[in-house]
Amino acid sequence: MKFFPPLRSFASGIFRRSRMESEMDTELRSHIEAYGEDLARGGLPREEAMRRARMEFGGIERAKEECREARGVTFLQSLAQDIRYGLRMLRKSPGFTAVAVLTLALGIGANTAIFSVVNSVILQPLPFSQANLLVVIGETSPGTPGFPTFPSYESYPNFLDWQNQARSFSAMGAYQYSDMALTGDAEPTVIHGTLASSGIFRTLGATPLLGRALEPSDDAKSASRVVVIGEQLWRGQFGADPHIVGKALQLDREAFTVIGVMPASFRFPDQSPPVEFWIPIEQSTSYTNFIDYRSFYYFITIGRLRPGVSAAQAQSELGIIANHLVKQFNLGAPVVVHVANLKKLISGNVQPVLLILFGAVGFVVLIACANIANLLLARATRRGKEIAVRLALGARRSRIFRQLLTESVLLGVCSGAAGVAVAYGGVASINALASAQLPHVRAIRVDGWVLVFTFAISIAAGVLFGFAPAWQSSGLDLTEAFREGSQSSTAGVRRQWTRNALMIVEIALAFVLLIGSGLLLKSLNRLTEVAPGFDPQHILKADVALPQSQYTTPQQRTTFFRQAVMRLKALPGVEDAAAALPIPFTVTTLGYNFSVEGRPPVRPGQEPMALTHSVTPDYFRVMRIPLLRGREFRESDSVSGAANVVIIGEEIARSFFANQDPIGQKLKIRGFPAPYVSEIIGIVGDVKDKSLAEAPQYMLYVPYTQESWRMMSFVLRAKGSPSSLADALRGQIQTLDGSLALQDVRPLSSLIHDSEGSERFRSVLLGCFGALALVLAIVGIYSVIAYTVAQRTHEIGIRMALGAEPSDVLFLVIFQGMRTVLVGIAIGLAAALALSRLLQGFLYNVGDKDATTFTVIGFLLTLVALLACYIPARRAMRVDPMVALRHE
């Protein structure tokens, strides 16, 4: 009777497997003994030869496990067997395991560190209720492209009209940061706070820890002075007093009643350092004279959309309201209102940089995977006999493939565990490097989501670098494997091709990373060479804010700063001193529209704007800003009743007085609170104001008595180290007014250094990734060439026995290695030319196809690759032909 074919096949399979199990011990032992005898004939002691043979074949018990699985062992049981066996194999090769884990751990750790930043800055929502409804509001002139740079400022009266008339928002708030001196019995301390409308807390959905938040009744000018403090100030300054609500707080010598305490978890979207108090905008004595002016653009506006209302609908509504206000109050040209998601806008400036860095570190992981794949291919050759015996005993190819892939995944998981430790150090370094460039920098950490990502990328990396070696090894040709006779036989053409392909990938990826880091580092170097327009060396700067309650008149403020500058000039070690608002490279900006007297009038609001600086005499001498024509300010320009005068920057002279002498001409300046006319008395060189990369800007300088402000910055030119003057500076200010506290006392050069923080952050990180990629690529080249030389020892011996010179062998090995390297460089060059355009917006005075960078990087990579090929090639040329011929 003939069996149904599938049933017959099943029955024959059972018979074959049972017979296999009964005969396995005898057959496997015969293979081990034959292989051991072969090794003993090669010169090894018999005991050592047999031990190596048993290790090579993996042991009898492992082959029995193959048969048990063939009889129907469950998947989980076989997986547990694979894991146990994989761990044993990794433990038997500690050198290989250590090298592989260290290589991949560096890549995974760097990847995890960057992902932790991406997760905190881009992926995680803002820490507010229904954060997707939060938007930021700003306005630009019709021709201005894109959204205004965050934050975009608005006047307080305009904000109130928006808040009262707009129906697209459930809440709207305005705020601006303000440092104030905490006074009382102790020494005055400057704390970081906020002027805020009551709507800010409703907008952000904040709930106080104690007491209450600001309410609409607190916004009235007639309301009593109240303050909400932060948990950090409450615990640090007041010892977590549970009865703090209702007590008085002295800020800039003004009494404020504490009405609530906000929890430390309540953080403003872009705050750094943390906010420690909130007071109503109307109750601020600092800006009492300014907040009612629609031309005083000072406050940041955020809103919460009503459910179902889109940002486009809200933008359309606010555009109508804003342009109605422009016409109603004659504010100038029409405006375009922008409404954008708050999270997107905050992370918008850094998002492209982080994504580029994330892609770059992904390249590093790929290079590490290619390295380990090459190591596994070399290791698979040595395990060829073990795999051949298993296949001969009936193991399926899928079973061998799964076992080898399991070992690779275990290697990836071990590397991921080590990479977490690397990631913690990487996150700490990133926080230190970019504390001022990244929003939510204090929230960047290795959390649960980051660990999940690390585990996932470890598994993916294990599969990625283990797939090709496992597939090739599991498809071993048994006849060829048993015929080759030993582990040092020449590798198959297919396996050699795979190793070369992996090496090409490594070289190409490393070349792309090196080009990117080279372009950014060259750009950073060009940026640091830019002259700021003044000499920042040996200058100490310090900010001071006079209490509005004490210094109520312009005369009182100017008297204080005149006396302070005179005292500072007399200090030992001080070459000269002055005061100004603002000084370059600080966050403060003062800008006025202006026009040239006697020329056709320009519509209000459409005049050009100039950065305006209120300065004391000698400011240009202290800063060493060159005077090009005319004269500097004198003390006589600062006395009561003196004519209004102004000094202009070179860019204004070039743009508006190209064919005439500016000296003696008059400018109409739309100053605050009213326009005034000033005579031009001098021209000075252009100065970089916020960044070394910025283009020349219009600049005006006026005497400090003409533009009187309660805040100014002192600048002292020291004869030696500027930091040594800090204590003396504080002492002189305390002598004048013991209630004042200086802020941000530090060398002016540090401000310029900080202004390059974004460029330094991306350049240094990408440079580190490029260097790591170069090291990994060179290690990969060396390992492949060294392994190839070891596998070809017999061939090299034959060549030399037939008359080949050592130099011929050297050239052969180097030629074959460099041929692969040059193919990788050519592919990397094409990829770098395509991808370098992504960096175009981050480069200063450097083209994204900079020929010098491409040439130098190509030469560097070729040189180090040549060195990596030369070392094993030199070893090959020293092979003894007689020893090599006995190698098999």
BELWO-V820960 format. One line per field, one symbol per residue. burial: I if it has 24 or more other C-alpha atoms within 12 Angstrom, else O. A space follows every 10 residues. Layout:
burial->???
This chain:
burial->OOOOOOOOOO OOOOOOIOOI IOOIOOOIOO IIIIIIIIIO OOOOOOOOII OIIIIIIIII OIIIIIIIII OOOOOOOIOO IIIOIIIOII OOOOOIIOII IIIIIIIIII IIIIIIIIII IIOIIIIIOO IIIIIIIIII IOOOOOIIOI IIIIIIIIII IIIOOIIIII IIIIIIIIII IIIOOOOIII IIIIIIIIII IIIIIIIIII IIIIIIOIIO OOOOIIIIII IIIIOOOOOO OOOIIOIIII IIIIIIIIII IIIIOIIIII IOOIIIIIII IIIIIIIOOI IOOIIIIIII IIIIIOOOOO IOOIIOIIIO IIIOIIOOOO IIIIIIIIII IIIIIIIIII IOIIIIIIII IIIIIIIIII IIIIIIIIII IIIIIIIIII IIIIIIIOII IIIIIIIIII IIIIIIIIII IIIIOIIIII IOIIIIIIII IIIIIIOOOI IOIIIOIIII IIIIIIIIII IIIIIIOIOO IIOOIIIIII IIOOIIOIII IIIIIIIIII IIIIIIIIII IIIIOOIIOO OIIIIIIIII IIIIIIIIOO IOOIOOIIII IIOIIIIIIO IOIIIIIIII IIIIIIOOII IIIIIIOOOO OOOIIOOIII IIIIIIIIII IIIIIIIOOO IIIIOOIIOO OOOIIIIIII IIIOOIOOOO OIIIIIIIII IIOOOIIIII IIIIIIIIII IIIOOIIIII IIIIIIIIII IIIIIIIIOO OIIIIIOIII OIIOOOIOII IIIIIIIIII IIIIIIIIII IIIIIIIIII IIIIIIIIII IIIIIIIIII IIIIIIIIII OOOOOIOOII OIIIOIIIII IIIIIIIIIO IIIOIIOIIO OIIIIIIIII OOIIOOIIOI IIOIIIOIII IIIIIIIIIO IOOIOOII
